[in-house]
Amino acid sequence: MTNVKDIRADFPILDCDYVYFDNAATSQRPVQVMDAITKFYKESNANPLRGLYDWSVDATEKYENARHTVAGFIGAEKDSEIIFTRNTTESINLVAYTYGLDNISEGDEIVISVMEHHSNILPWQMVAAKKGAKLIYMEPLEDGTITEEEYKSKITDKTKLVAIGHVSNVMGITNPVKEIAEYAHSKGSVVLVDGAQSAPHMKVDVKDLDADFFAFSGHKLLGPMGIGALYVKNSIMEKMNPFLRGGEMIEYVTRQDATYAELPHKFEAGTVNAAGAVGLEAAINYIENLGFDFIMEREEKLTKMLMEEMKKMPYIKIYGSDDSSKHCGIVTFTMDGVHPHDVSSVLNEDHVCIRAGHHCAQPLMQFIGAGSTVRASLYFYNTEEEVGVFLDKLKGVRKVMGYGA
């Protein structure tokens, strides 16, 4: 199914006069995902992993089937390398509190980029502060590119962990994570990849990237909120301590001690989000049915159309590459004389939904010299007509704010 009109019929929320260009924050959900969640609650609602009766066994099977689907989606070798979490943020914190605090020592270095989302900065600030380690920042060129010279100058024998976003949520640039991982490993470092912005838009193969950790969220790729996944190489996960302790993550408990469940269950304490996992599986199935070739082609076409017209507006500054194919559907910009929040508010009056602010990336905002920016982010279900509406309404913002054009 590659007819956009038919695709949009799967997204009831889009059957209105709103233009939704905030897909980098969260995507919309097709009926197939909502139906899968509803069906779980109607037919299989029981606590997985805990009961021997039919409903619980069925819930467990559906939960583990979802894990298998996630593993295949990102190219993991084993289902046991997938830990279900709430989102990318929780996944990165899990790594920071378990692997980070146990393996990083005073004088060690943690390397990240200045383009990272706060979720991939604050956990490492915490680890560095607690352990007496040093946080090192890779800095990009103006178009967002992290050069080979840059990452090789920042990753050294002192580096114990590199945390890098696969795709920047502001610049839209795809970082050279495979090359960075190869070099980091040669220096004895492990590598965490924040895949929140890449997993919805491109085929990911964690084995090819050779990532030690890979995190992504369901809600950015058509799935429900409150479910995410963390890939961890089995050889590393075996040495990690639990992040949360309580029900279901144990094997045996005495008054004074406990042994933990097998991988990955020792990292999934308490009642799990089985319905969320089922919804995530349905979202992945939907994406794989469309195919990433189609998704990328749609996004590149719409982004090119958007950027070509925006470049004709002398009062608009676009951040990142001039090449629209390097934006992954994300176009971040500022408008001369108009605060980004005002741009967003004026467009909202015309039922155009875009993001304005620092995008949880304040170090990057400081680096590019902008307190805040406007971000339009596209997905495959957006249309050429919507791009046209956005451009038309964007041209009218300055007039509303008292400028002649």
JOWO-V950778 format. One line per field, one symbol per residue. phi: phi as a letter, one per 40 degrees, with the letter a starting at -180 (. if undefined). A space follows every 10 residues. Layout:
phi->???
This chain:
phi->.bcccccccc bdcccaccbb bbcccaccbc cccccccccc ccbbcaccgb bbcdcccccc cccccccccc dccbgccbdc cbbcbcacdc cccdcccccd ccbbbdgcbb bbbccccdcb bdcccccccc bgcbcbbcbc cdcgcccccc cccccbcccb abbaccbccb cgcccccccc cccccccgcc bbbcbdccdc bacbbccccf ccbababccc bgcccgbaab cbddccddcc cccbbicgcb babbcbaabb ccccccbbcg cccccccccc cccccccccc gcccdccccc cccccccdcc cccccbbcch cccccbbfgb bbabbdgbcd ccdccccccc gbbbbbicff acdcdcccgb caabbbbbbc ccbccccccd cccccccccc cgcca
